[in-house]
Amino acid sequence: MFLSVVVPVFNAAPFLRECLDSLRAQTFADWEALCIDDGSTDASAEILREYAARDPRFVVISKANSGYGATENLGIARARGDYVAILEPDDALASPDAYARLAAIVARFPGVDVVKGDYNFYWGKSGRRERAFALRACPKGVPVNARACGELFALPLSVWSAFYRAKFLCAAEIRFNETPGASYQDNAFSFKIFASAERVVLADFPVVDYRQDNAASSMKSREKVFCVADEMHELDRWFAERPALRERFAYDFFLFKYKAYFANLLRAPRERRAEFFALFRREFVEARERGELPEALFRRLGKRLPLLLDAPEKFLRYAVWRARFDAFRRFKKNALSVRRSRDGWRVVLCGLRFTFPKGGRR
């Protein structure tokens, strides 16, 4: 069998049929879907059994609720395919040939560790899709690795837009962090992938429609921002067992960690923001005291890192200013923006998005 698709399901009934239908519609047929019901209390389990009864490629695994990481790891452990993919139950595959096109890249580069594509932002209620163009910073269509292309660590995590070679995951001992009820569990997984992979091929087409209008999505919960620290601590643990990788990717790891903490600093609930900032600063101060902060990190972050380490009040003022500036840029972009892409023009006017393909047809 070529591909095992892990579908982690917890109370996803409103979106689940659309997800599974997009998988059944794939022109590439050599797959199994490991649909793991993580103790759902809605109609999800019933829907899964319905699809399994109609198509034996759907395999339903039921278990008590133990969280996203444990569910993913169970799927990876049960996978029989040469490659493993992840399909979130509130997302859908972007086109009927999405997996066929990834499989064709594997055929072109036998034994490649990871094949990763782009994705669309997707609003299910309106049916609107907007290409993310998330991979534009890296070369596409050729094998690369993080030693030659450190920009891999800066890619959006999007762990569900890729094929992973099963033997590679096993040999590198790459699994999700199992923290019940947590979020951000794609952080450590994604970094481990790129730190370990010898050959990664990026594909210049969208694989998944990434849903933006699921109100229950964990990415919208401010209460879970401390979970990003759990992911950084998991990377610390993983690197402690791999000193060569830790030394090679120290700069990338601390830059990744800084960005993760900074991005969530003002997302923390107001009453816990000081606690989150204290954790953020303490871990970087302690790393400096141990001599672990690479000099290149100071050059990359400029004045921001010395402010974080030695002038925390000024750093907090900078963080607030930056958040306001970013909010203004988003407002301006949603008010009016015109962007040119290889496919044509994308126009945003008062929050409404319009696409004008090349040749004038809309």
Beta strands, then each sheet from edge to edge (+ up, - down):
strand 1: 3-9
strand 2: 31-38
strand 3: 58-63
strand 4: 83-86
strand 5: 92-93
strand 6: 114-123
strand 7: 128-131
strand 8: 143-144
strand 9: 162-165
strand 10: 200-211
strand 11: 336-341
strand 12: 344-349
strand 13: 352-357
sheet 1: 3+ 2+ 1+ 4+ 9- 6+ 7-
sheet 2: 3+ 2+ 1+ 4+ 9- 6+ 10+ 5-
sheet 3: 3+ 2+ 1+ 4+ 9- 6+ 10+ 8-
sheet 4: 11+ 12- 13+
end
